[in-house]
Amino acid sequence: MAFEPNFYTALWRKYRPVILKLMVAAAEGPQHYQLFVHEFKSAGSKQKGGYTFLLEMADGKALNNIKDSAVAKDLMAVLQQSRTASELMTTSTYAFSLDKHFVLHVNKKDTPSAQPTDAL
């Protein structure tokens, strides 16, 4: 699948270092970061339903339907291009959400793995 830049890609690229830090810190609990309304409004036209979204990702893929959210799709594309984000998502599922106050929430959900068997 070819990557096609969209309205919000540059914005998410700007925040990528912060988002990666939030992903790492999410191991200790939910993380939050206040974004700026004017950046979203200047990046593109308001979407149907506003800018809010929920994006759940694991192994570099969306686990939920984000087809109607350009903001979420562009965030996913930026994260897919990040080696650090890809590595983090190989062992855990992450939930990214943007609320109506433009606060980005990052939560880590541990992915259950097979328990190793000890031969004693």
All heavy atoms as an XYZ file, in Angstrom:
945
protein
N       0.847     -1.172      0.000
C       0.000      0.000      0.000
C       0.895      1.238      0.000
O       1.760      1.385      0.835
C      -0.906     -0.009      1.240
C      -1.638      1.277      1.404
S      -2.877      1.469      2.707
C      -2.466      0.387      3.984
N       0.690      2.135     -0.921
C       1.494      3.346     -1.019
C       1.008      4.372     -0.003
O      -0.180      4.501      0.250
C       1.394      3.925     -2.427
N       1.953      5.083      0.563
C       1.616      6.110      1.540
C       1.303      7.403      0.816
O       2.078      7.866     -0.003
C       2.783      6.321      2.510
C       2.546      7.462      3.448
C       1.619      7.367      4.453
C       3.243      8.642      3.309
C       1.387      8.420      5.307
C       3.024      9.713      4.162
C       2.096      9.594      5.157
N       0.139      7.968      1.107
C      -0.241      9.232      0.508
C      -0.400     10.252      1.616
O      -1.267     10.107      2.466
C      -1.560      9.081     -0.247
C      -1.465      8.121     -1.413
C      -2.782      7.981     -2.151
O      -3.599      8.918     -2.093
O      -2.984      6.949     -2.780
N       0.453     11.286      1.617
C       0.333     12.302      2.668
C      -1.051     12.940      2.649
O      -1.633     13.148      1.596
C       1.404     13.328      2.305
C       2.328     12.624      1.376
C       1.525     11.560      0.698
N      -1.539     13.234      3.817
C      -2.834     13.857      3.946
C      -2.684     15.136      4.756
O      -1.581     15.505      5.126
C      -3.828     12.870      4.584
C      -5.243     13.116      4.132
O      -5.624     14.246      3.857
N      -6.029     12.071      4.038
N      -3.772     15.770      5.069
C      -3.760     17.049      5.767
C      -2.982     17.034      7.076
O      -2.266     17.956      7.392
C      -5.194     17.507      6.078
C      -6.019     17.815      4.877
C      -7.167     17.088      4.623
C      -5.664     18.832      4.003
C      -7.947     17.375      3.509
C      -6.434     19.128      2.892
C      -7.579     18.388      2.644
N      -3.131     15.968      7.855
C      -2.625     15.953      9.225
C      -1.268     15.262      9.377
O      -0.738     15.202     10.478
C      -3.666     15.305     10.141
C      -5.008     15.975      9.999
C      -5.997     15.404      9.200
C      -5.268     17.197     10.605
C      -7.228     16.047      9.038
C      -6.487     17.833     10.443
C      -7.459     17.248      9.659
O      -8.663     17.881      9.495
N      -0.710     14.759      8.302
C       0.558     14.035      8.378
C       1.682     14.909      8.920
O       2.425     14.488      9.814
C       0.950     13.470      6.996
O      -0.107     12.619      6.553
C       2.227     12.676      7.060
N       1.824     16.110      8.411
C       2.892     17.007      8.884
C       2.718     17.323     10.364
O       3.705     17.392     11.113
C       2.914     18.286      8.058
N       1.489     17.486     10.790
C       1.207     17.770     12.196
C       1.633     16.594     13.071
O       2.309     16.777     14.091
C      -0.281     18.064     12.380
C      -0.763     18.367     13.787
C      -0.071     19.612     14.332
C      -2.270     18.569     13.786
N       1.249     15.382     12.667
C       1.636     14.217     13.456
C       3.136     13.984     13.413
O       3.715     13.535     14.391
C       0.883     12.963     12.998
C      -0.566     12.971     13.367
C      -1.621     12.791     12.531
C      -1.137     13.162     14.669
N      -2.809     12.858     13.228
C      -2.536     13.084     14.541
C      -0.606     13.393     15.939
C      -3.397     13.220     15.627
C      -1.460     13.538     17.021
C      -2.839     13.454     16.860
N       3.788     14.291     12.302
C       5.256     14.155     12.248
C       5.913     15.097     13.252
O       6.907     14.741     13.882
C       5.767     14.450     10.845
C       5.609     13.294      9.911
C       6.335     13.542      8.606
N       6.039     12.479      7.673
C       5.800     12.656      6.391
N       5.861     13.871      5.866
N       5.528     11.640      5.617
N       5.357     16.272     13.388
C       5.887     17.245     14.360
C       5.815     16.669     15.778
O       6.744     16.841     16.566
C       5.075     18.541     14.274
C       5.378     19.540     15.360
C       4.446     20.726     15.290
C       4.593     21.591     16.525
N       3.650     22.709     16.528
N       4.727     16.000     16.088
C       4.510     15.471     17.434
C       5.037     14.049     17.625
O       4.927     13.496     18.716
C       3.017     15.511     17.790
C       2.544     16.897     18.130
C       1.689     17.592     17.276
C       2.959     17.527     19.295
C       1.260     18.863     17.583
C       2.538     18.804     19.615
C       1.686     19.472     18.752
O       1.267     20.729     19.063
N       5.608     13.435     16.599
C       6.055     12.049     16.706
C       6.997     11.802     17.886
O       6.801     10.839     18.636
C       6.686     11.566     15.405
C       7.021     10.074     15.470
C       7.539      9.550     14.171
N       8.820     10.195     13.886
C       9.442     10.112     12.734
N       8.911      9.442     11.737
N      10.593     10.706     12.557
N       8.023     12.650     18.126
C       8.890     12.392     19.290
C       8.118     12.377     20.618
O       8.385     11.545     21.486
C       9.900     13.536     19.253
C       9.908     13.995     17.832
C       8.502     13.787     17.340
N       7.161     13.257     20.760
C       6.348     13.307     21.976
C       5.490     12.051     22.083
O       5.387     11.443     23.160
C       5.455     14.570     21.988
C       4.469     14.548     23.146
C       6.302     15.824     22.026
N       4.890     11.644     20.979
C       4.027     10.461     20.991
C       4.834      9.215     21.346
O       4.381      8.371     22.122
C       3.303     10.305     19.642
C       2.351     11.480     19.430
C       2.554      8.980     19.577
C       1.791     11.596     18.026
N       6.053      9.116     20.827
C       6.904      7.965     21.151
C       7.251      7.942     22.634
O       7.239      6.883     23.265
C       8.171      7.970     20.295
C       7.939      7.776     18.796
C       9.253      7.921     18.037
C       7.273      6.454     18.499
N       7.528      9.107     23.212
C       7.790      9.182     24.655
C       6.553      8.776     25.449
O       6.646      8.093     26.472
C       8.229     10.590     25.054
C       9.637     10.917     24.616
C      10.036     12.312     25.033
C      11.426     12.629     24.531
N      11.868     13.976     24.883
N       5.376      9.189     24.972
C       4.132      8.808     25.643
C       3.912      7.300     25.565
O       3.448      6.685     26.532
C       2.941      9.545     25.025
C       2.894     11.058     25.211
C       1.755     11.652     24.392
C       2.760     11.431     26.680
N       4.260      6.706     24.429
C       4.105      5.259     24.287
C       5.002      4.519     25.284
O       4.564      3.568     25.916
C       4.431      4.827     22.852
C       3.393      5.248     21.833
S       3.879      4.837     20.132
C       3.649      3.042     20.139
N       6.232      4.965     25.426
C       7.157      4.335     26.377
C       6.647      4.530     27.804
O       6.604      3.592     28.606
C       8.588      4.894     26.208
C       9.493      4.415     27.326
C       9.150      4.497     24.845
N       6.240      5.744     28.129
C       5.759      6.058     29.477
C       4.438      5.357     29.788
O       4.116      5.150     30.966
C       5.608      7.568     29.649
N       3.693      4.970     28.777
C       2.398      4.308     28.992
C       2.546      2.968     29.706
O       1.565      2.436     30.217
C       1.665      4.139     27.665
N       3.759      2.439     29.774
C       3.994      1.205     30.530
C       3.680      1.412     32.008
O       3.326      0.476     32.717
C       5.441      0.738     30.355
N       3.800      2.650     32.463
C       3.524      2.991     33.866
C       2.080      3.416     34.091
O       1.653      3.553     35.232
C       4.462      4.119     34.319
C       5.931      3.777     34.182
C       6.333      2.583     35.037
O       5.859      2.483     36.180
O       7.106      1.752     34.533
N       1.341      3.674     33.030
C      -0.047      4.104     33.154
C      -0.440      4.995     31.994
O       0.409      5.384     31.188
N      -1.719      5.336     31.899
C      -2.209      6.169     30.801
C      -1.481      7.516     30.746
O      -1.170      8.100     31.781
C      -3.689      6.371     31.121
C      -4.034      5.244     32.028
C      -2.785      4.945     32.813
N      -1.238      7.975     29.527
C      -0.535      9.238     29.313
C      -1.452     10.204     28.570
O      -2.334      9.788     27.807
C       0.735      8.999     28.496
C       1.710      8.046     29.151
C       2.267      8.586     30.446
O       2.782      9.698     30.502
N       2.135      7.794     31.505
N      -1.212     11.504     28.770
C      -2.034     12.543     28.148
C      -1.131     13.675     27.686
O      -0.117     13.966     28.331
C      -3.051     13.107     29.140
C      -3.754     12.053     29.932
N      -4.774     11.294     29.417
C      -3.563     11.603     31.192
C      -5.182     10.442     30.339
N      -4.458     10.610     31.422
N      -1.513     14.313     26.587
C      -0.738     15.448     26.079
C      -1.693     16.433     25.423
O      -2.480     16.058     24.547
C       0.309     14.971     25.069
C       1.286     16.050     24.673
C       2.363     16.363     25.490
C       1.122     16.759     23.495
C       3.260     17.355     25.138
C       2.010     17.752     23.137
C       3.076     18.044     23.958
O       3.961     19.031     23.601
N      -1.610     17.691     25.834
C      -2.492     18.725     25.291
C      -1.954     19.215     23.955
O      -0.814     19.672     23.859
C      -2.573     19.916     26.270
C      -3.451     21.050     25.773
C      -4.921     20.671     25.705
O      -5.499     20.235     26.681
N      -5.525     20.833     24.532
N      -2.775     19.094     22.917
C      -2.434     19.599     21.590
C      -3.129     20.938     21.385
O      -3.946     21.354     22.206
C      -2.869     18.590     20.523
C      -2.214     17.205     20.650
C      -2.867     16.217     19.681
C      -0.723     17.293     20.385
N      -2.821     21.596     20.272
C      -3.368     22.924     20.013
C      -4.455     22.872     18.943
O      -4.221     22.370     17.836
C      -2.263     23.877     19.588
C      -1.243     24.104     20.660
C      -0.033     23.422     20.629
C      -1.489     24.978     21.707
C       0.910     23.617     21.627
C      -0.558     25.174     22.701
C       0.644     24.493     22.670
N      -5.617     23.429     19.272
C      -6.768     23.442     18.375
C      -6.404     24.099     17.049
O      -6.737     23.575     15.980
C      -7.947     24.200     19.023
C      -9.121     24.296     18.073
C      -8.354     23.567     20.326
N      -5.712     25.225     17.104
C      -5.442     25.976     15.874
C      -4.590     25.190     14.882
O      -4.716     25.375     13.674
C      -4.788     27.328     16.186
C      -3.386     27.239     16.687
N      -3.084     27.029     18.007
C      -2.202     27.309     16.030
C      -1.764     26.983     18.147
N      -1.200     27.143     16.966
N      -3.753     24.266     15.365
C      -2.938     23.462     14.453
C      -3.804     22.519     13.628
O      -3.563     22.318     12.435
C      -1.890     22.665     15.225
C      -0.815     23.532     15.833
C       0.224     22.733     16.576
O      -0.156     21.858     17.379
O       1.415     22.994     16.346
N      -4.813     21.947     14.247
C      -5.708     21.047     13.522
C      -6.581     21.822     12.547
O      -6.798     21.377     11.422
C      -6.575     20.246     14.500
C      -5.815     19.150     15.166
C      -5.104     19.386     16.329
C      -5.790     17.874     14.618
C      -4.386     18.373     16.942
C      -5.079     16.855     15.219
C      -4.364     17.111     16.385
N      -7.059     22.975     12.981
C      -7.925     23.775     12.110
C      -7.170     24.307     10.902
O      -7.728     24.406      9.815
C      -8.574     24.899     12.902
C      -9.597     24.378     13.881
C     -10.318     25.473     14.605
C     -11.364     24.864     15.518
N     -12.131     25.858     16.251
N      -5.887     24.621     11.080
C      -5.114     25.129      9.944
C      -4.603     23.994      9.052
O      -4.302     24.209      7.885
C      -3.944     25.990     10.418
O      -3.002     25.213     11.128
N      -4.542     22.779      9.585
C      -4.034     21.638      8.815
C      -5.045     21.142      7.783
O      -4.667     20.699      6.702
C      -3.644     20.488      9.744
N      -6.312     21.200      8.106
C      -7.318     20.686      7.185
C      -8.704     21.074      7.617
O      -8.902     21.602      8.700
N      -9.663     20.802      6.746
C     -11.038     21.152      7.070
C     -11.578     20.203      8.137
O     -11.142     19.066      8.255
C     -11.907     21.072      5.812
O     -11.871     19.766      5.281
N     -12.524     20.702      8.894
C     -13.109     19.895      9.965
C     -13.782     18.669      9.372
O     -14.466     18.740      8.368
C     -14.120     20.726     10.748
C     -14.664     20.000     11.954
C     -15.546     20.906     12.781
C     -16.054     20.148     13.989
N     -16.915     20.987     14.817
N     -13.554     17.559     10.015
C     -14.130     16.305      9.562
C     -15.557     16.161     10.044
O     -15.948     16.751     11.042
C     -13.360     15.116     10.151
C     -11.907     15.147      9.952
C     -11.308     13.890     10.554
O     -10.812     13.091      9.803
N     -11.372     13.712     11.837
N     -16.278     15.288      9.375
C     -17.601     14.905      9.852
C     -17.405     14.273     11.224
O     -16.583     13.385     11.393
C     -18.210     13.890      8.884
C     -19.561     13.378      9.292
C     -20.052     12.353      8.298
C     -21.354     11.753      8.768
N     -21.796     10.692      7.855
N     -18.103     14.750     12.220
C     -17.969     14.205     13.565
C     -16.849     14.864     14.367
O     -16.550     14.453     15.470
N     -16.189     15.863     13.796
C     -15.129     16.566     14.521
C     -13.784     15.882     14.372
O     -13.573     15.043     13.509
N     -12.875     16.242     15.238
C     -11.509     15.732     15.178
C     -11.282     14.540     16.096
O     -10.221     13.931     16.053
C     -10.533     16.843     15.567
C     -10.553     18.032     14.642
C     -11.260     19.184     14.969
C      -9.872     18.006     13.439
C     -11.285     20.277     14.117
C      -9.879     19.092     12.577
C     -10.595     20.225     12.923
O     -10.610     21.299     12.069
N     -12.225     14.233     16.940
C     -12.036     13.164     17.925
C     -11.940     11.799     17.236
O     -12.541     11.584     16.178
C     -13.178     13.135     18.950
O     -14.400     12.870     18.280
C     -13.266     14.455     19.704
N     -11.156     10.923     17.852
C     -11.015      9.574     17.308
C     -10.509      8.628     18.377
O     -10.005      9.052     19.406
C     -10.059      9.545     16.109
C      -8.623      9.845     16.463
C      -7.769      8.847     16.927
C      -8.118     11.130     16.338
C      -6.444      9.124     17.255
C      -6.803     11.413     16.657
C      -5.963     10.410     17.120
N     -10.621      7.342     18.084
C      -9.994      6.270     18.864
C      -9.291      5.384     17.856
O      -9.907      4.921     16.894
C     -11.018      5.453     19.649
C     -10.472      4.167     20.294
C      -9.405      4.476     21.338
C     -11.594      3.346     20.893
N      -8.003      5.173     18.061
C      -7.198      4.312     17.202
C      -6.514      3.285     18.090
O      -5.752      3.647     18.977
C      -6.146      5.140     16.449
C      -5.017      4.367     15.754
C      -5.555      3.441     14.675
C      -4.005      5.354     15.172
N      -6.828      2.021     17.867
C      -6.156      0.944     18.580
C      -5.239      0.254     17.583
O      -5.687     -0.138     16.500
C      -7.162     -0.040     19.169
C      -7.970      0.578     20.281
C      -8.945     -0.403     20.912
O      -9.227     -1.455     20.305
O      -9.417     -0.109     22.013
N      -3.947      0.128     17.961
C      -2.962     -0.450     17.049
C      -2.152     -1.547     17.721
O      -1.811     -1.443     18.892
C      -1.979      0.629     16.563
C      -2.565      1.617     15.594
S      -1.309      2.759     14.949
C      -0.368      1.681     13.864
N      -1.835     -2.567     16.936
C      -0.919     -3.630     17.340
C      -0.233     -4.118     16.074
O      -0.848     -4.152     15.005
C      -1.662     -4.769     18.014
N       1.027     -4.443     16.190
C       1.808     -4.901     15.039
C       1.710     -3.945     13.853
O       1.697     -4.376     12.696
C       1.391     -6.311     14.616
C       1.782     -7.351     15.648
O       2.869     -7.213     16.243
O       0.999     -8.290     15.859
N       1.591     -2.656     14.133
C       1.564     -1.655     13.078
C       0.265     -1.559     12.305
O       0.197     -0.889     11.284
N      -0.785     -2.207     12.800
C      -2.073     -2.206     12.103
C      -3.176     -1.719     13.032
O      -3.138     -1.953     14.231
C      -2.413     -3.609     11.614
C      -1.415     -4.153     10.619
C      -1.752     -5.570     10.248
C      -0.665     -6.124      9.340
N      -0.813     -7.544      9.112
N      -4.177     -1.089     12.430
C      -5.342     -0.649     13.196
C      -6.201     -1.854     13.534
O      -6.439     -2.716     12.691
C      -6.153      0.367     12.406
N      -6.648     -1.908     14.774
C      -7.531     -2.992     15.213
C      -8.998     -2.585     15.148
O      -9.877     -3.432     15.254
C      -7.178     -3.410     16.645
C      -5.744     -3.891     16.862
C      -5.518     -4.210     18.336
C      -5.437     -5.090     15.987
N      -9.236     -1.298     15.002
C     -10.608     -0.810     14.919
C     -10.793     -0.029     13.615
O      -9.831      0.285     12.920
C     -10.970      0.039     16.145
C     -10.103      1.276     16.264
O      -8.904      1.239     16.019
N     -10.699      2.384     16.659
N     -12.016      0.301     13.303
C     -12.347      0.998     12.064
C     -12.072      2.499     12.210
O     -12.704      3.166     13.030
C     -13.821      0.758     11.726
C     -14.222      1.381     10.412
O     -13.448      2.086      9.776
N     -15.447      1.121      9.998
N     -11.152      3.000     11.396
C     -10.840      4.429     11.429
C     -11.040      5.059     10.051
O     -10.550      6.157      9.793
C      -9.396      4.681     11.912
C      -8.390      3.968     11.019
C      -9.241      4.303     13.377
C      -6.960      4.417     11.213
N     -11.756      4.391      9.174
C     -11.879      4.851      7.789
C     -12.504      6.236      7.660
O     -12.248      6.926      6.683
C     -12.639      3.836      6.939
C     -14.107      3.735      7.237
C     -14.807      2.790      6.296
C     -16.300      2.846      6.561
N     -17.078      2.195      5.563
N     -13.293      6.657      8.619
C     -13.942      7.963      8.541
C     -13.146      9.068      9.233
O     -13.623     10.197      9.326
C     -15.347      7.898      9.146
C     -16.286      7.041      8.310
O     -16.073      6.944      7.086
O     -17.227      6.455      8.885
N     -11.956      8.765      9.739
C     -11.167      9.758     10.463
C      -9.812      9.976      9.787
O      -8.886      9.179      9.948
C     -10.945      9.318     11.915
O     -10.089     10.235     12.566
N      -9.708     11.076      9.050
C      -8.430     11.416      8.415
C      -7.356     11.677      9.467
O      -6.188     11.349      9.258
C      -8.594     12.642      7.518
N      -7.743     12.235     10.599
C      -6.799     12.516     11.677
C      -6.181     11.208     12.179
O      -4.960     11.094     12.324
C      -7.482     13.282     12.840
C      -6.504     13.542     13.962
C      -8.072     14.596     12.342
N      -7.002     10.204     12.426
C      -6.517      8.907     12.914
C      -5.703      8.184     11.845
O      -4.669      7.584     12.144
C      -7.692      8.044     13.367
N      -6.162      8.218     10.594
C      -5.437      7.539      9.520
C      -4.045      8.136      9.340
O      -3.076      7.402      9.135
C      -6.219      7.614      8.205
C      -7.428      6.702      8.185
C      -8.034      6.576      6.814
C      -8.728      7.851      6.392
N      -9.495      7.699      5.150
N      -3.932      9.451      9.440
C      -2.626     10.090      9.289
C      -1.720      9.780     10.476
O      -0.516      9.584     10.296
C      -2.779     11.591      9.095
C      -3.349     11.945      7.721
O      -3.517     11.024      6.887
O      -3.628     13.128      7.481
N      -2.276      9.709     11.673
C      -1.476      9.302     12.837
C      -0.966      7.880     12.639
O       0.218      7.602     12.864
C      -2.291      9.398     14.130
C      -1.607      8.831     15.377
C      -0.279      9.530     15.652
C      -2.536      8.930     16.580
N      -1.826      6.988     12.198
C      -1.415      5.612     11.973
C      -0.280      5.554     10.944
O       0.710      4.846     11.144
C      -2.584      4.753     11.498
C      -2.200      3.295     11.283
S      -3.574      2.236     10.788
C      -3.815      2.786      9.106
N      -0.381      6.302      9.871
C       0.650      6.295      8.833
C       1.991      6.770      9.379
O       3.040      6.192      9.075
C       0.207      7.166      7.657
N       1.971      7.808     10.204
C       3.208      8.321     10.798
C       3.806      7.294     11.753
O       5.021      7.068     11.758
C       2.957      9.685     11.491
C       4.136     10.102     12.348
C       2.657     10.752     10.443
N       2.980      6.643     12.548
C       3.474      5.621     13.479
C       4.029      4.407     12.735
O       5.006      3.801     13.165
C       2.380      5.204     14.453
C       1.964      6.271     15.459
C       0.756      5.802     16.272
C       3.116      6.659     16.360
N       3.415      4.052     11.613
C       3.895      2.922     10.825
C       5.291      3.185     10.247
O       6.035      2.252     10.001
C       2.916      2.602      9.688
C       1.647      1.951     10.160
C       0.612      1.824      9.064
O       0.529      2.660      8.162
N      -0.203      0.780      9.141
N       5.637      4.438     10.051
C       6.946      4.802      9.513
C       8.020      4.890     10.595
O       9.186      5.065     10.278
C       6.864      6.139      8.780
C       6.016      6.074      7.532
C       5.910      7.414      6.850
O       6.130      8.454      7.465
N       5.573      7.406      5.583
N       7.633      4.761     11.843
C       8.563      4.870     12.959
C       9.024      3.490     13.410
O       8.213      2.646     13.806
C       7.896      5.582     14.141
O       8.658      5.423     15.307
N      10.325      3.263     13.369
C      10.865      1.980     13.817
C      10.582      1.767     15.300
O      10.219      0.675     15.726
C      12.365      1.922     13.543
C      12.973      0.593     13.932
C      14.419      0.505     13.575
N      15.123      1.702     14.015
C      16.381      1.969     13.756
N      17.086      1.151     13.032
N      16.956      3.057     14.210
N      10.735      2.821     16.109
C      10.491      2.714     17.547
C       9.038      2.331     17.834
O       8.771      1.437     18.633
C      10.839      4.033     18.261
O      12.198      4.360     17.987
C      10.618      3.939     19.751
N       8.106      3.007     17.176
C       6.688      2.693     17.386
C       6.392      1.265     16.951
O       5.680      0.527     17.642
C       5.805      3.670     16.627
N       6.959      0.856     15.826
C       6.741     -0.513     15.342
C       7.257     -1.538     16.331
O       6.594     -2.546     16.591
C       7.420     -0.703     13.984
O       6.820      0.126     13.023
N       8.434     -1.283     16.906
C       8.998     -2.202     17.896
C       8.123     -2.284     19.138
O       7.890     -3.371     19.676
C      10.416     -1.778     18.267
C      11.425     -2.010     17.160
C      12.790     -1.405     17.448
O      12.979     -0.810     18.537
O      13.666     -1.522     16.575
N       7.628     -1.138     19.599
C       6.771     -1.126     20.785
C       5.476     -1.894     20.533
O       4.964     -2.578     21.421
C       6.460      0.308     21.207
C       7.615      1.100     21.808
C       7.260      2.580     21.902
C       7.983      0.550     23.177
N       4.951     -1.790     19.313
C       3.673     -2.423     19.002
C       3.795     -3.917     18.701
O       2.784     -4.574     18.505
C       3.001     -1.700     17.840
C       2.425     -0.368     18.241
S       1.445      0.387     16.940
C       2.728      1.109     15.921
N       5.011     -4.458     18.668
C       5.142     -5.900     18.445
C       4.759     -6.691     19.688
O       4.367     -7.845     19.587
C       6.575     -6.303     18.024
O       7.482     -5.927     19.049
C       6.944     -5.694     16.696
N       4.878     -6.072     20.864
C       4.584     -6.780     22.108
C       3.337     -6.282     22.819
O       2.873     -6.924     23.765
C       5.766     -6.670     23.093
O       6.031     -5.286     23.347
C       7.005     -7.341     22.517
N       2.810     -5.150     22.395
C       1.655     -4.576     23.085
C       0.709     -3.901     22.107
O       1.093     -3.524     21.010
C       2.105     -3.530     24.115
O       2.914     -4.121     25.099
N      -0.507     -3.746     22.563
C      -1.511     -2.979     21.823
C      -1.566     -1.587     22.448
O      -1.515     -1.448     23.668
C      -2.892     -3.655     21.940
O      -2.806     -4.958     21.373
C      -3.972     -2.854     21.244
N      -1.653     -0.575     21.610
C      -1.747      0.798     22.087
C      -3.053      1.410     21.613
O      -3.485      1.188     20.482
C      -0.583      1.638     21.559
C       0.715      1.318     22.258
C       1.506      0.262     21.842
C       1.127      2.052     23.357
C       2.688     -0.062     22.498
C       2.309      1.747     24.016
C       3.078      0.689     23.576
O       4.244      0.383     24.231
N      -3.663      2.180     22.493
C      -4.868      2.921     22.156
C      -4.535      4.404     22.179
O      -4.015      4.917     23.175
C      -5.981      2.612     23.151
N      -4.802      5.061     21.060
C      -4.589      6.499     20.930
C      -5.962      7.124     20.739
O      -6.749      6.656     19.920
C      -3.739      6.820     19.693
C      -2.422      6.111     19.660
C      -2.300      4.858     19.067
C      -1.294      6.690     20.213
C      -1.091      4.201     19.036
C      -0.074      6.031     20.184
C       0.029      4.788     19.599
N      -6.240      8.164     21.506
C      -7.513      8.844     21.311
C      -7.309     10.346     21.471
O      -6.432     10.795     22.201
C      -8.571      8.336     22.297
O      -8.171      8.575     23.631
N      -8.120     11.082     20.739
C      -8.109     12.535     20.816
C      -9.499     12.956     21.244
O     -10.492     12.584     20.601
C      -7.749     13.141     19.448
C      -7.572     14.651     19.413
C      -6.369     15.078     20.251
C      -7.409     15.136     17.978
N      -9.573     13.682     22.359
C     -10.890     14.097     22.844
C     -11.255     15.476     22.306
O     -10.483     16.104     21.591
C     -10.973     14.003     24.372
C     -10.083     15.001     25.106
O      -9.725     16.058     24.533
O      -9.751     14.724     26.283
N     -12.451     15.946     22.651
C     -12.956     17.209     22.113
C     -12.195     18.427     22.636
O     -12.335     19.516     22.102
C     -14.453     17.354     22.376
C     -14.824     17.467     23.838
C     -16.324     17.556     23.992
C     -16.694     17.668     25.457
N     -18.133     17.836     25.638
N     -11.357     18.227     23.647
C     -10.527     19.312     24.170
C      -9.110     19.252     23.600
O      -8.213     19.923     24.086
C     -10.486     19.254     25.700
C     -11.845     19.346     26.317
N     -12.587     20.491     26.319
C     -12.600     18.402     26.934
C     -13.742     20.270     26.915
N     -13.785     19.004     27.283
N      -8.917     18.410     22.591
C      -7.640     18.222     21.902
C      -6.549     17.697     22.832
O      -5.391     18.066     22.724
C      -7.216     19.505     21.171
C      -8.107     19.795     20.010
C      -9.287     20.485     20.177
C      -7.780     19.328     18.745
C     -10.138     20.727     19.103
C      -8.621     19.556     17.669
C      -9.803     20.254     17.850
N      -6.949     16.813     23.733
C      -5.996     16.107     24.579
C      -5.792     14.730     23.942
O      -6.760     14.005     23.703
C      -6.501     15.954     26.029
C      -5.534     15.112     26.855
C      -6.690     17.323     26.662
N      -4.527     14.415     23.646
C      -4.190     13.109     23.098
C      -3.955     12.154     24.261
O      -3.177     12.443     25.163
C      -2.930     13.197     22.239
C      -2.450     11.877     21.628
C      -3.442     11.371     20.590
C      -1.071     12.044     21.023
N      -4.633     11.026     24.242
C      -4.506      9.998     25.280
C      -3.807      8.794     24.670
O      -4.159      8.360     23.574
C      -5.884      9.572     25.801
C      -6.681     10.712     26.352
N      -6.624     11.080     27.674
C      -7.536     11.568     25.752
C      -7.423     12.115     27.870
N      -7.990     12.433     26.714
N      -2.817      8.259     25.385
C      -2.094      7.068     24.945
C      -2.142      6.040     26.065
O      -1.714      6.320     27.186
C      -0.623      7.392     24.585
C       0.112      6.140     24.137
C      -0.545      8.475     23.514
N      -2.683      4.867     25.752
C      -2.780      3.778     26.717
C      -2.131      2.532     26.137
O      -2.316      2.230     24.955
C      -4.246      3.458     27.049
C      -4.912      4.600     27.767
O      -4.481      5.002     28.833
N      -5.969      5.129     27.179
N      -1.408      1.824     26.979
C      -0.780      0.572     26.573
C      -1.590     -0.575     27.144
O      -1.919     -0.588     28.323
C       0.650      0.502     27.098
C       1.353     -0.794     26.774
C       2.741     -0.814     27.374
C       3.391     -2.159     27.136
N       4.690     -2.261     27.800
N      -1.893     -1.531     26.294
C      -2.593     -2.742     26.725
C      -1.660     -3.900     26.418
O      -1.299     -4.112     25.263
C      -3.888     -2.916     25.936
C      -4.852     -1.757     26.052
C      -6.045     -2.005     25.154
C      -7.012     -0.848     25.198
N      -8.166     -1.086     24.330
N      -1.244     -4.622     27.433
C      -0.352     -5.750     27.206
C      -1.054     -6.828     26.404
O      -2.206     -7.153     26.671
C       0.163     -6.339     28.519
C       1.156     -5.412     29.201
O       1.882     -4.710     28.476
O       1.198     -5.394     30.435
N      -0.355     -7.343     25.433
C      -0.877     -8.422     24.617
C      -0.547     -9.734     25.302
O       0.617     -9.983     25.596
C      -0.255     -8.393     23.206
O      -0.506     -7.114     22.634
C      -0.838     -9.471     22.324
N      -1.549    -10.546     25.582
C      -1.250    -11.819     26.237
C      -0.338    -12.666     25.349
O      -0.550    -12.760     24.158
C      -2.610    -12.490     26.389
C      -3.629    -11.495     26.004
C      -2.945    -10.378     25.288
N       0.664    -13.240     25.956
C       1.567    -14.113     25.204
C       1.553    -15.487     25.841
O       1.162    -15.662     26.987
C       2.988    -13.536     25.203
O       3.448    -13.404     26.528
N       2.001    -16.442     25.081
C       2.054    -17.813     25.603
C       3.043    -17.877     26.750
O       4.139    -17.346     26.659
C       2.452    -18.769     24.490
N       2.646    -18.498     27.826
C       3.505    -18.627     28.986
C       4.544    -19.719     28.724
O       4.188    -20.805     28.268
C       2.682    -18.992     30.231
C       1.716    -17.911     30.659
C       2.449    -16.655     31.126
O       3.499    -16.722     31.721
N       1.885    -15.499     30.818
N       5.816    -19.429     28.971
C       6.823    -20.465     28.775
C       6.650    -21.573     29.814
O       6.276    -21.320     30.948
C       8.149    -19.732     28.976
C       7.815    -18.504     29.748
C       6.360    -18.184     29.425
N       6.906    -22.780     29.389
C       6.794    -23.898     30.325
C       8.175    -24.223     30.864
O       9.145    -24.272     30.121
C       6.211    -25.146     29.628
O       7.017    -25.443     28.503
C       4.786    -24.905     29.198
N       8.264    -24.374     32.154
C       9.533    -24.705     32.798
C       9.602    -26.215     33.004
O       8.676    -26.805     33.526
C       9.658    -24.012     34.167
C       9.801    -22.505     34.032
O       9.936    -22.028     32.892
O       9.757    -21.824     35.064
N      10.692    -26.778     32.583
C      10.895    -28.216     32.794
C      11.697    -28.385     34.076
O      12.901    -28.163     34.106
C      11.625    -28.826     31.608
N      11.011    -28.696     35.145
C      11.689    -28.874     36.432
C      11.685    -30.292     36.860
O      10.835    -31.035     36.776
C      11.046    -28.003     37.522
C      11.178    -26.514     37.328
C      10.443    -25.794     38.434
C      12.616    -26.086     37.310
